[in-house]
């Protein structure tokens, strides 16, 4: 019996597998698709934007550089004297409902914990590159990935979970037993249905289409995002790559084939032009239906990524939300499997991540509302354009989509906590040039002691197997002379001048399950 079976070998499932493998868990990943290659994974159809927060997750595990190389992007390694010590505006600030933001208007002073470094910016890549890097790391950590396996059902008992699946062809059933099962198998999750999770939310306002086609007269379509009275279209940089959203209330029957005639008719209605599509090479449809599981755990079955929440792709939040789920769940499930988790640790996964998912669903619903056909939504667009054009509006929106303003509720009174608590740890640079992200490679917690007298050394020694202790001056402390960082990169505790060793010990006990004085 394995420790964990993960269903779904997309970015979320593979990232979670890496986290569990890093902690020494035995992991099997089951994937329905027989082969990893698909036009929908590579450029241009598989193009995806990783937020700065997701780039930070790859950076902390030493996978950002391989991802950049696989994506054909320049290396971002930085050392003292390379000119990256000064904060700079982001290269891109994203958009809200197709209204593109000016990155020069981002107020860096309002985002004090966004520091220069390799992961200060998001990464424009594709699913094939992400999955290739994660698959290589997962297999190096001993994770087994089996393809061509379709889940048919599950059975639960006191020992764990058994997955029934068709493998090696129709009618050939196999079973896979594990102590824990995690569904990372997308919006139509078989695990979610088989385990009986409740999935609730709102019905669609739009039908969307992604198309790769030969366009006879592309000059009739404006480049980039264009809002219209009927919805929105997007002319991507790649030739013939289009996105279209029509405010039809999600009326299109998605079981019907996507014909050239239908796609052309929709594009003409939305764009208000007589543009002509010739050969359609690839096309798919989606809606802005927004649904979320009411809980992310039922016994020994958990959900992450699109299996736990679905929404429209507006703002490219789905992939990043799923990677955040995987990072949050990975170390908690690993500690539970390994037997050193404090009581209730695994339940904090849903408690912390469910509100984050709910906010993203509302963020996409708000964009759908702005794009609905009719004069009321168009009037709202005008107001929002003015607001988004301000420094405060741009900064607020950028902080949301990049993850820079995200602060997890750790169950503390945040009003009394240091402002860093609950946030992603800034990638602080020590005086020797080492960055915080580089110190997190092994998946342990991190105690960063920036005090001259190394005041936390004695307290941190009690957790040396769970928490890595690092001491030394930093180029900028951001008002914290000591920081306790969880394995997922979230700050669990921070102290100012003369940090309180007892407060550190309480936080370490809470998250790492060892009582002061023990050394196991």
Secondary structure in CASP SS format (residue, H / E / C, confidence):
PFRMAT SS
TARGET T0000
AUTHOR 0000-0000-0000
METHOD secondary structure of the structure
MODEL  1
X C 1.00
X E 1.00
X E 1.00
X E 1.00
X E 1.00
X E 1.00
X E 1.00
X C 1.00
X C 1.00
X C 1.00
X H 1.00
X H 1.00
X H 1.00
X H 1.00
X H 1.00
X H 1.00
X H 1.00
X H 1.00
X H 1.00
X H 1.00
X H 1.00
X H 1.00
X C 1.00
X C 1.00
X C 1.00
X C 1.00
X E 1.00
X E 1.00
X E 1.00
X E 1.00
X E 1.00
X C 1.00
X C 1.00
X C 1.00
X C 1.00
X C 1.00
X C 1.00
X C 1.00
X C 1.00
X C 1.00
X C 1.00
X C 1.00
X C 1.00
X C 1.00
X C 1.00
X C 1.00
X E 1.00
X E 1.00
X E 1.00
X E 1.00
X C 1.00
X H 1.00
X H 1.00
X H 1.00
X H 1.00
X H 1.00
X H 1.00
X H 1.00
X H 1.00
X H 1.00
X C 1.00
X C 1.00
X C 1.00
X H 1.00
X H 1.00
X H 1.00
X H 1.00
X H 1.00
X H 1.00
X H 1.00
X C 1.00
X C 1.00
X C 1.00
X C 1.00
X C 1.00
X C 1.00
X C 1.00
X C 1.00
X C 1.00
X C 1.00
X C 1.00
X C 1.00
X C 1.00
X C 1.00
X C 1.00
X C 1.00
X C 1.00
X C 1.00
X C 1.00
X C 1.00
X C 1.00
X C 1.00
X C 1.00
X C 1.00
X E 1.00
X E 1.00
X C 1.00
X C 1.00
X E 1.00
X E 1.00
X C 1.00
X C 1.00
X H 1.00
X H 1.00
X H 1.00
X C 1.00
X C 1.00
X H 1.00
X H 1.00
X H 1.00
X C 1.00
X C 1.00
X C 1.00
X C 1.00
X C 1.00
X C 1.00
X C 1.00
X C 1.00
X C 1.00
X C 1.00
X C 1.00
X C 1.00
X E 1.00
X E 1.00
X E 1.00
X E 1.00
X H 1.00
X H 1.00
X H 1.00
X H 1.00
X H 1.00
X H 1.00
X H 1.00
X H 1.00
X H 1.00
X H 1.00
X H 1.00
X H 1.00
X H 1.00
X H 1.00
X C 1.00
X C 1.00
X C 1.00
X E 1.00
X E 1.00
X E 1.00
X E 1.00
X C 1.00
X E 1.00
X E 1.00
X E 1.00
X E 1.00
X E 1.00
X E 1.00
X E 1.00
X E 1.00
X C 1.00
X C 1.00
X C 1.00
X C 1.00
X E 1.00
X E 1.00
X E 1.00
X E 1.00
X E 1.00
X E 1.00
X E 1.00
X C 1.00
X C 1.00
X C 1.00
X C 1.00
X C 1.00
X E 1.00
X E 1.00
X E 1.00
X E 1.00
X E 1.00
X E 1.00
X E 1.00
X E 1.00
X E 1.00
X E 1.00
X E 1.00
X C 1.00
X C 1.00
X C 1.00
X C 1.00
X C 1.00
X C 1.00
X H 1.00
X H 1.00
X H 1.00
X H 1.00
X H 1.00
X H 1.00
X C 1.00
X C 1.00
X C 1.00
X E 1.00
X E 1.00
X E 1.00
X E 1.00
X C 1.00
X C 1.00
X C 1.00
X C 1.00
X E 1.00
X E 1.00
X E 1.00
X E 1.00
X E 1.00
X E 1.00
X E 1.00
X E 1.00
X E 1.00
X C 1.00
X C 1.00
X H 1.00
X H 1.00
X H 1.00
X C 1.00
X C 1.00
X C 1.00
X E 1.00
X E 1.00
X E 1.00
X E 1.00
X E 1.00
X C 1.00
X C 1.00
X E 1.00
X E 1.00
X E 1.00
X E 1.00
X E 1.00
X C 1.00
X C 1.00
X C 1.00
X C 1.00
X C 1.00
X E 1.00
X E 1.00
X E 1.00
X E 1.00
X E 1.00
X E 1.00
X C 1.00
X C 1.00
X C 1.00
X C 1.00
X C 1.00
X C 1.00
X C 1.00
X C 1.00
X C 1.00
X C 1.00
X C 1.00
X C 1.00
X C 1.00
X H 1.00
X H 1.00
X H 1.00
X H 1.00
X H 1.00
X H 1.00
X H 1.00
X H 1.00
X H 1.00
X H 1.00
X H 1.00
X H 1.00
X C 1.00
X C 1.00
X C 1.00
X C 1.00
X C 1.00
X E 1.00
X E 1.00
X E 1.00
X E 1.00
X E 1.00
X E 1.00
X E 1.00
X E 1.00
X E 1.00
X E 1.00
X E 1.00
X C 1.00
X C 1.00
X E 1.00
X E 1.00
X E 1.00
X E 1.00
X C 1.00
X C 1.00
X C 1.00
X E 1.00
X E 1.00
X C 1.00
X C 1.00
X E 1.00
X E 1.00
X E 1.00
X C 1.00
X H 1.00
X H 1.00
X H 1.00
X C 1.00
X E 1.00
X E 1.00
X C 1.00
X C 1.00
X C 1.00
X C 1.00
X C 1.00
X C 1.00
X C 1.00
X H 1.00
X H 1.00
X H 1.00
X H 1.00
X H 1.00
X H 1.00
X H 1.00
X H 1.00
X H 1.00
X H 1.00
X H 1.00
X H 1.00
X H 1.00
X H 1.00
X H 1.00
X H 1.00
X H 1.00
X H 1.00
X H 1.00
X H 1.00
X H 1.00
X C 1.00
X C 1.00
X C 1.00
X C 1.00
X C 1.00
X C 1.00
X C 1.00
X C 1.00
X H 1.00
X H 1.00
X H 1.00
X H 1.00
X H 1.00
X H 1.00
X H 1.00
X H 1.00
X H 1.00
X H 1.00
X H 1.00
X H 1.00
X H 1.00
X H 1.00
X H 1.00
X H 1.00
X H 1.00
X H 1.00
X H 1.00
X H 1.00
X H 1.00
X H 1.00
X H 1.00
X H 1.00
X C 1.00
X C 1.00
X C 1.00
X C 1.00
X H 1.00
X H 1.00
X H 1.00
X H 1.00
X H 1.00
X H 1.00
X H 1.00
X H 1.00
X H 1.00
X H 1.00
X H 1.00
X H 1.00
X H 1.00
X H 1.00
X C 1.00
X C 1.00
X H 1.00
X H 1.00
X H 1.00
X H 1.00
X H 1.00
X H 1.00
X H 1.00
X H 1.00
X H 1.00
X H 1.00
X H 1.00
X H 1.00
X C 1.00
X C 1.00
X C 1.00
X C 1.00
X C 1.00
X C 1.00
X C 1.00
X C 1.00
X C 1.00
X C 1.00
X C 1.00
X C 1.00
X C 1.00
X C 1.00
X C 1.00
X C 1.00
X C 1.00
X C 1.00
X C 1.00
X C 1.00
X C 1.00
X E 1.00
X C 1.00
X C 1.00
X C 1.00
X C 1.00
X E 1.00
X E 1.00
X C 1.00
X C 1.00
X C 1.00
X C 1.00
X E 1.00
X H 1.00
X H 1.00
X H 1.00
X H 1.00
X H 1.00
X C 1.00
X C 1.00
X C 1.00
X C 1.00
X E 1.00
X E 1.00
X E 1.00
X E 1.00
X E 1.00
X C 1.00
X C 1.00
X C 1.00
X C 1.00
X C 1.00
X C 1.00
X C 1.00
X H 1.00
X H 1.00
X H 1.00
X H 1.00
X H 1.00
X C 1.00
X C 1.00
X C 1.00
X C 1.00
X C 1.00
X E 1.00
X E 1.00
X E 1.00
X E 1.00
X E 1.00
X C 1.00
X C 1.00
X E 1.00
X C 1.00
X C 1.00
X C 1.00
X C 1.00
X C 1.00
X C 1.00
X C 1.00
X E 1.00
X E 1.00
X E 1.00
X E 1.00
X C 1.00
X C 1.00
X C 1.00
X C 1.00
X E 1.00
X E 1.00
X E 1.00
X E 1.00
X E 1.00
X E 1.00
X C 1.00
X C 1.00
X C 1.00
X C 1.00
X C 1.00
X H 1.00
X H 1.00
X H 1.00
X H 1.00
X H 1.00
X H 1.00
X H 1.00
X H 1.00
X H 1.00
X H 1.00
X H 1.00
X H 1.00
X C 1.00
X C 1.00
X C 1.00
X C 1.00
X C 1.00
X C 1.00
X C 1.00
X C 1.00
END
